[in-house]
Amino acid sequence: MNHQPDPRPSAPTTSRPTQWVTTPVTADLLRGALDLERTEQGLLPHRLPARARAQFPDGQVAMAESQPSGVRVVFRTRATAVELDTLRTKVAYEGAPPRPDGVYDLLVDRKLAGRATVPGGNVLMTDMATGSVESRPGPVGTVRFTGLPDRVKDVEIWLPYNEITLLVALRTDAPVEPVPDGGRRVWLHHGSSISHGSDAESPTTTWPALAALRGGVELINLGLGGSALLDPFTARAMRDTPADLISVKIGINLVNTDLMRLRAFTPAVHGFLDTIREGHPTTPLLVVSPVYCPIHEDTPGPSLPDLSDLGAGKLRLLAAGDPAERAAGKLTLNVIRAELARIVKQRAADDPHLHHLDGRDLYGEADFADLPLPDQLHPDAATHRRMGERFAELAFRDGGPFGAGAS
């Protein structure tokens, strides 16, 4: 590593060290990203490769994949103080209360040891009524963690799942080195905003991150808000990414975008799975159907914002389709669940490593009565925790699709 001393004055209100070691952030210090882009301002992690990014049809998937859900800076060090300079880009909505700042989680030897936010940064102000977006620039900010144990340890800084994050500089009060491969299995997961993070408390408390930490695996999270749409470029990215365990959570975005009918859905699912299998012919592959969402159980999409609620400072979503349109092939969550179960059963006859999980086993009707979805679509922090615990119990248990003996 290229370590450079970086003398800086101590701040009067903190116990910052008098000398820092600056370490360039390089690929060997990052996990959870599929590509890195060098910009004039810093290093931008991407969760889809450049080839896929060249095929994006709109800005939604570009925004989602560049928000670093599951991406973390990982290194081994004796440092007791760490600073990371970043330039964030945060989304805000006209007429709605400011969304909470993105959170950075610090893990020491895989255990939570700190949590912080970064000031400054850019804001993308979005008008939900017109779809217009205004970019408001802001300065670089610094996240700082002090009081770390004075011993050799593995440090992970999990980046906010909901803010585009340019990595500008990493400073520590002792040298750092990459963490060698510890032999953990790699879990590659794809899903919607619910897998991306939605309204989880922090990056390590999204349901996939919770499940990965409980299951003792390394997570690559391709949860893409609004963009789990059976896109071929996503399937190819998964095909080409080394992984020991793979899951795909399919359904809600196909309904709430009203993207396709049942006639297109079935071959699209087969094609998506076929592409993954080209690169991972025998890897355990788990197909997860949608979690419970009352507005779309039997009512097709699209999902639209309730503008009257937005004016009151709330964001609630409505199902704008007509249940009668199911006869014409419009998709609902119950239609998708039944078809996914049928597809997996059909394919599993020749693919013993293919598995199915009903999403309602993670969050079902009884859970909605206990932990309702605040905007009728996205889970809150408590629901993420419940889903992560349940997925770990169902998937990583002995005999489960991702159990220790799964292959």
C-alpha positions as CSV (number, residue, x, y, z in Angstrom):
1,M,0.0,0.0,0.0
2,N,1.1,3.6,-0.6
3,H,0.9,5.2,2.8
4,Q,1.6,9.0,3.1
5,P,1.9,10.9,6.3
6,D,-0.6,13.8,6.4
7,P,0.1,16.2,9.3
8,R,-3.1,18.0,10.4
9,P,-3.8,20.2,13.5
10,S,-5.9,18.6,16.2
11,A,-9.4,20.0,16.5
12,P,-9.9,21.7,19.9
13,T,-13.0,19.8,20.8
14,T,-11.9,16.2,19.9
15,S,-9.0,13.9,20.7
16,R,-7.9,13.7,17.1
17,P,-4.3,12.5,16.5
18,T,-1.6,15.0,15.4
19,Q,-0.6,12.9,12.4
20,W,-2.5,10.9,9.9
21,V,-1.7,8.2,7.4
22,T,-3.5,8.7,4.1
23,T,-4.2,5.5,2.2
24,P,-5.6,5.6,-1.4
25,V,-8.9,3.8,-1.6
26,T,-8.4,1.0,-4.1
27,A,-10.2,-2.1,-5.1
28,D,-8.5,-4.3,-2.5
29,L,-10.0,-2.2,0.2
30,L,-13.6,-2.4,-1.1
31,R,-16.1,-5.2,-1.0
32,G,-19.7,-5.3,-2.4
33,A,-19.0,-3.3,-5.5
34,L,-18.8,-4.7,-9.0
35,D,-17.0,-1.8,-10.6
36,L,-15.1,1.4,-9.6
37,E,-15.1,4.7,-11.5
38,R,-12.4,7.2,-11.0
39,T,-13.7,10.8,-11.2
40,E,-12.1,14.2,-10.6
41,Q,-13.6,14.3,-7.1
42,G,-13.0,10.8,-6.0
43,L,-13.7,7.1,-6.4
44,L,-17.3,6.1,-7.2
45,P,-18.3,2.5,-6.4
46,H,-20.8,0.9,-8.8
47,R,-23.0,-2.1,-8.1
48,L,-23.3,-2.9,-11.8
49,P,-20.5,-3.1,-14.3
50,A,-19.8,-0.6,-17.1
51,R,-21.2,-2.8,-19.8
52,A,-24.5,-3.0,-17.9
53,R,-24.5,0.8,-17.2
54,A,-24.2,1.4,-21.0
55,Q,-27.6,-0.3,-21.4
56,F,-29.7,1.6,-18.9
57,P,-33.0,2.8,-20.4
58,D,-33.6,5.5,-17.8
59,G,-32.1,7.3,-14.8
60,Q,-33.8,5.2,-12.1
61,V,-31.5,2.2,-12.4
62,A,-28.5,4.5,-12.8
63,M,-29.4,6.2,-9.5
64,A,-30.1,2.9,-7.7
65,E,-26.9,1.0,-8.7
66,S,-24.7,4.0,-7.8
67,Q,-26.1,4.0,-4.2
68,P,-23.7,1.7,-2.5
69,S,-26.0,-0.7,-0.6
70,G,-23.8,-3.4,0.9
71,V,-20.6,-1.7,-0.2
72,R,-18.0,-1.3,2.5
73,V,-14.4,-0.1,3.0
74,V,-12.5,-3.0,4.6
75,F,-9.0,-3.0,6.1
76,R,-6.8,-4.4,8.8
77,T,-5.1,-1.9,11.2
78,R,-4.0,-1.0,14.7
79,A,-5.5,2.5,14.2
80,T,-7.7,3.9,17.0
81,A,-9.0,6.8,14.8
82,V,-10.4,6.7,11.3
83,E,-11.6,9.5,8.9
84,L,-13.3,9.0,5.6
85,D,-13.9,12.0,3.3
86,T,-16.9,11.5,1.0
87,L,-19.1,13.5,-1.3
88,R,-22.6,12.3,-1.0
89,T,-25.6,12.9,-3.3
90,K,-28.9,12.8,-1.4
91,V,-32.4,12.6,-2.8
92,A,-35.1,14.9,-1.5
93,Y,-38.8,15.5,-2.5
94,E,-40.6,18.8,-2.9
95,G,-43.3,19.2,-0.3
96,A,-42.1,16.3,1.8
97,P,-40.1,16.4,5.0
98,P,-36.3,16.0,4.5
99,R,-35.3,12.3,4.4
100,P,-32.9,11.2,7.1
101,D,-29.2,11.5,6.4
102,G,-27.5,8.3,5.1
103,V,-25.7,6.4,7.9
104,Y,-22.2,4.9,8.0
105,D,-21.8,1.8,10.2
106,L,-18.4,0.9,11.6
107,L,-17.8,-2.7,12.3
108,V,-14.7,-4.0,14.2
109,D,-14.2,-7.7,13.8
110,R,-17.7,-8.0,12.3
111,K,-19.3,-6.3,15.4
112,L,-21.0,-2.9,15.3
113,A,-18.6,-0.3,16.9
114,G,-19.9,3.0,15.7
115,R,-22.4,4.9,13.6
116,A,-22.2,8.3,12.1
117,T,-23.4,10.6,9.2
118,V,-21.7,13.0,6.9
119,P,-22.6,16.6,6.4
120,G,-22.6,18.6,3.2
121,G,-22.9,17.0,-0.2
122,N,-25.2,17.3,-3.2
123,V,-29.0,17.2,-3.2
124,L,-31.3,16.0,-6.0
125,M,-34.6,17.8,-5.4
126,T,-37.4,15.8,-7.0
127,D,-40.9,17.0,-7.7
128,M,-43.1,13.9,-7.4
129,A,-45.9,15.6,-9.3
130,T,-43.9,16.5,-12.4
131,G,-40.9,14.2,-12.2
132,S,-38.5,17.1,-12.6
133,V,-35.2,16.9,-10.7
134,E,-33.0,19.9,-9.7
135,S,-29.4,19.3,-8.7
136,R,-28.1,21.4,-5.8
137,P,-24.3,21.0,-5.3
138,G,-22.6,20.9,-1.9
139,P,-19.2,20.3,-0.2
140,V,-17.2,17.2,0.7
141,G,-17.9,16.0,4.3
142,T,-16.0,13.8,6.7
143,V,-17.2,10.8,8.8
144,R,-14.9,10.2,11.8
145,F,-14.6,7.3,14.3
146,T,-12.4,7.5,17.3
147,G,-11.7,5.3,20.4
148,L,-11.2,2.1,18.4
149,P,-9.4,-0.7,20.3
150,D,-5.6,-0.4,20.2
151,R,-4.9,-3.8,18.6
152,V,-4.7,-5.4,15.2
153,K,-8.3,-5.7,14.0
154,D,-10.5,-5.9,10.9
155,V,-12.4,-2.6,10.3
156,E,-15.4,-2.3,8.0
157,I,-17.0,1.0,7.1
158,W,-20.4,0.3,5.5
159,L,-21.5,3.1,3.2
160,P,-25.0,4.5,3.2
161,Y,-27.4,2.4,1.2
162,N,-29.4,5.5,0.1
163,E,-26.8,8.1,-0.9
164,I,-24.5,8.1,-3.9
165,T,-21.1,8.2,-2.2
166,L,-17.9,9.4,-3.8
167,L,-14.9,8.2,-1.7
168,V,-12.4,11.1,-1.5
169,A,-9.8,10.2,1.2
170,L,-9.1,7.6,3.9
171,R,-7.1,8.6,6.9
172,T,-6.0,6.6,10.0
173,D,-3.6,7.1,12.8
174,A,-1.8,3.8,11.9
175,P,-1.1,2.1,8.6
176,V,-3.7,-0.1,7.0
177,E,-3.5,-3.2,4.8
178,P,-6.1,-5.3,2.9
179,V,-7.9,-8.0,4.8
180,P,-7.0,-11.4,3.4
181,D,-9.7,-13.8,2.2
182,G,-11.1,-15.4,5.2
183,G,-12.8,-18.2,3.3
184,R,-16.4,-16.9,3.8
185,R,-18.9,-17.8,1.1
186,V,-20.0,-15.0,-1.1
187,W,-23.8,-14.4,-1.3
188,L,-25.0,-12.5,-4.4
189,H,-28.5,-11.2,-4.1
190,H,-30.8,-9.2,-6.4
191,G,-34.1,-7.6,-5.5
192,S,-36.1,-4.3,-5.4
193,S,-35.9,-1.3,-3.1
194,I,-36.9,-3.6,-0.2
195,S,-33.6,-5.5,-0.8
196,H,-31.8,-2.2,-1.5
197,G,-32.7,-0.9,1.9
198,S,-35.8,1.2,1.7
199,D,-36.3,2.6,5.2
200,A,-33.8,0.5,7.2
201,E,-32.0,2.1,10.1
202,S,-28.5,1.8,8.6
203,P,-26.5,-0.1,6.0
204,T,-25.9,-3.1,8.2
205,T,-29.6,-3.4,9.2
206,T,-31.0,-3.8,5.7
207,W,-32.6,-7.2,5.7
208,P,-29.9,-8.7,3.3
209,A,-27.1,-7.3,5.4
210,L,-28.6,-8.6,8.6
211,A,-29.0,-12.0,7.1
212,A,-25.5,-12.0,5.7
213,L,-23.9,-11.1,9.1
214,R,-26.0,-13.8,10.8
215,G,-25.1,-16.3,8.1
216,G,-21.4,-15.6,8.2
217,V,-21.2,-14.8,4.5
218,E,-19.9,-11.9,2.3
219,L,-22.7,-10.0,0.8
220,I,-22.9,-8.5,-2.7
221,N,-26.2,-6.7,-2.7
222,L,-27.8,-6.0,-6.1
223,G,-31.0,-4.8,-4.6
224,L,-31.9,-2.0,-7.0
225,G,-34.6,0.4,-5.9
226,G,-37.4,0.4,-8.5
227,S,-35.3,-1.7,-10.9
228,A,-35.8,-5.4,-10.2
229,L,-37.3,-5.8,-13.6
230,L,-35.7,-8.9,-15.0
231,D,-33.4,-6.8,-17.1
232,P,-30.9,-8.9,-19.1
233,F,-28.0,-6.7,-18.2
234,T,-28.6,-7.5,-14.5
235,A,-28.7,-11.2,-15.2
236,R,-25.5,-11.0,-17.2
237,A,-23.8,-9.1,-14.3
238,M,-24.9,-11.9,-12.0
239,R,-23.7,-14.6,-14.4
240,D,-20.2,-13.0,-14.5
241,T,-19.9,-12.3,-10.8
242,P,-18.1,-15.0,-8.7
243,A,-20.5,-16.3,-6.0
244,D,-21.1,-19.3,-3.8
245,L,-24.8,-18.5,-3.2
246,I,-27.3,-16.6,-5.3
247,S,-30.8,-15.4,-4.7
248,V,-33.3,-13.3,-6.8
249,K,-36.3,-11.7,-5.3
250,I,-38.8,-11.0,-8.0
251,G,-42.2,-9.3,-8.2
252,I,-43.0,-6.0,-6.6
253,N,-41.3,-3.8,-9.2
254,L,-42.9,-5.6,-12.1
255,V,-46.3,-4.8,-10.5
256,N,-45.7,-1.3,-9.4
257,T,-44.3,-0.2,-12.7
258,D,-47.0,-2.1,-14.6
259,L,-44.1,-3.2,-16.9
260,M,-45.3,-6.5,-18.5
261,R,-48.1,-9.0,-18.7
262,L,-48.1,-12.6,-17.7
263,R,-47.3,-13.7,-21.2
264,A,-44.0,-11.8,-21.1
265,F,-43.3,-12.5,-17.4
266,T,-43.0,-16.3,-17.7
267,P,-40.3,-16.4,-20.5
268,A,-38.5,-13.4,-18.9
269,V,-38.1,-15.3,-15.6
270,H,-36.9,-18.4,-17.5
271,G,-34.4,-16.2,-19.5
272,F,-33.1,-14.5,-16.4
273,L,-32.5,-17.8,-14.6
274,D,-31.0,-19.3,-17.8
275,T,-28.5,-16.5,-18.0
276,I,-27.5,-16.8,-14.4
277,R,-27.1,-20.6,-14.9
278,E,-24.7,-20.0,-17.8
279,G,-22.1,-18.8,-15.3
280,H,-23.2,-20.7,-12.2
281,P,-24.6,-24.1,-13.4
282,T,-24.6,-25.7,-9.9
283,T,-24.5,-22.8,-7.5
284,P,-27.4,-22.8,-5.0
285,L,-30.0,-20.5,-6.5
286,L,-32.9,-19.3,-4.4
287,V,-36.0,-17.7,-6.1
288,V,-37.9,-15.5,-3.6
289,S,-41.4,-14.3,-4.4
290,P,-42.8,-10.9,-3.1
291,V,-43.4,-10.1,0.5
292,Y,-47.0,-9.2,1.5
293,C,-48.1,-5.8,0.2
294,P,-51.9,-5.2,0.6
295,I,-52.3,-2.7,-2.1
296,H,-51.0,-5.0,-4.8
297,E,-52.0,-8.5,-3.6
298,D,-54.8,-8.6,-6.1
299,T,-54.8,-5.2,-7.6
300,P,-52.4,-4.5,-10.6
301,G,-50.1,-1.5,-10.8
302,P,-48.9,1.0,-11.4
303,S,-48.2,2.4,-7.9
304,L,-48.8,6.1,-7.7
305,P,-48.1,8.6,-4.9
306,D,-51.1,10.0,-3.0
307,L,-50.5,13.7,-3.7
308,S,-52.9,14.8,-1.0
309,D,-50.8,13.0,1.6
310,L,-47.6,14.3,0.1
311,G,-48.9,17.9,0.6
312,A,-49.4,17.0,4.3
313,G,-45.8,15.9,4.6
314,K,-46.4,12.2,4.1
315,L,-45.6,9.8,1.3
316,R,-48.2,7.1,0.7
317,L,-48.6,4.9,-2.4
318,L,-51.8,3.8,-4.1
319,A,-52.5,0.9,-6.5
320,A,-53.8,2.6,-9.7
321,G,-54.8,-0.6,-11.6
322,D,-58.1,-2.4,-11.8
323,P,-58.4,-6.0,-10.3
324,A,-60.6,-6.9,-13.3
325,E,-57.5,-6.4,-15.6
326,R,-56.0,-9.6,-14.2
327,A,-58.1,-11.4,-16.9
328,A,-56.1,-9.6,-19.5
329,G,-52.8,-10.8,-18.0
330,K,-52.0,-7.9,-15.7
331,L,-49.7,-8.9,-12.9
332,T,-50.5,-8.8,-9.2
333,L,-48.4,-10.2,-6.4
334,N,-50.6,-13.3,-6.0
335,V,-50.3,-14.0,-9.8
336,I,-46.5,-13.6,-9.6
337,R,-46.2,-15.9,-6.5
338,A,-48.2,-18.7,-8.1
339,E,-46.2,-18.4,-11.4
340,L,-42.8,-18.3,-9.7
341,A,-43.7,-21.4,-7.6
342,R,-44.7,-23.2,-10.8
343,I,-41.6,-22.2,-12.7
344,V,-39.2,-23.3,-9.9
345,K,-41.0,-26.6,-9.6
346,Q,-40.8,-27.2,-13.3
347,R,-37.1,-26.2,-13.5
348,A,-36.1,-28.0,-10.3
349,A,-36.8,-31.4,-11.9
350,D,-33.6,-30.9,-13.9
351,D,-31.9,-28.4,-11.5
352,P,-31.5,-29.8,-8.0
353,H,-29.7,-26.7,-6.8
354,L,-32.7,-24.4,-7.5
355,H,-34.9,-23.5,-4.6
356,H,-38.1,-21.4,-3.9
357,L,-39.1,-19.3,-0.9
358,D,-42.5,-17.7,-0.6
359,G,-41.8,-14.0,0.4
360,R,-44.7,-14.1,2.8
361,D,-42.6,-16.4,5.0
362,L,-40.4,-13.3,5.5
363,Y,-43.3,-10.8,5.9
364,G,-46.9,-11.9,5.6
365,E,-50.4,-10.7,6.4
366,A,-50.0,-11.2,10.2
367,D,-46.8,-9.2,10.1
368,F,-48.5,-6.4,8.3
369,A,-51.0,-6.2,11.2
370,D,-48.1,-6.0,13.6
371,L,-45.7,-3.9,11.6
372,P,-47.6,-2.1,8.8
373,L,-45.7,-0.7,5.8
374,P,-45.6,3.1,6.5
375,D,-46.1,4.1,2.9
376,Q,-48.0,0.9,2.0
377,L,-45.1,-0.5,0.1
378,H,-41.7,-0.2,1.9
379,P,-40.8,-1.8,5.2
380,D,-39.4,0.2,8.1
381,A,-36.4,-0.6,10.3
382,A,-38.2,-3.1,12.5
383,T,-39.6,-5.0,9.5
384,H,-36.1,-5.1,7.9
385,R,-34.8,-6.7,11.1
386,R,-37.6,-9.3,11.2
387,M,-37.1,-10.2,7.5
388,G,-33.3,-10.5,7.9
389,E,-33.7,-12.8,10.9
390,R,-36.2,-14.9,9.2
391,F,-34.2,-15.2,6.0
392,A,-31.2,-16.2,8.0
393,E,-33.2,-18.8,9.8
394,L,-34.8,-20.2,6.7
395,A,-31.9,-20.1,4.2
396,F,-28.8,-20.6,6.3
397,R,-30.0,-23.3,8.7
398,D,-28.8,-26.8,8.3
399,G,-30.6,-28.4,5.5
400,G,-31.6,-25.0,4.1
401,P,-30.8,-23.8,0.6
402,F,-27.8,-21.9,1.9
403,G,-26.9,-24.2,4.7
404,A,-23.3,-25.1,5.5
405,G,-23.5,-28.2,3.3
406,A,-25.3,-26.5,0.4
407,S,-23.5,-26.8,-2.9
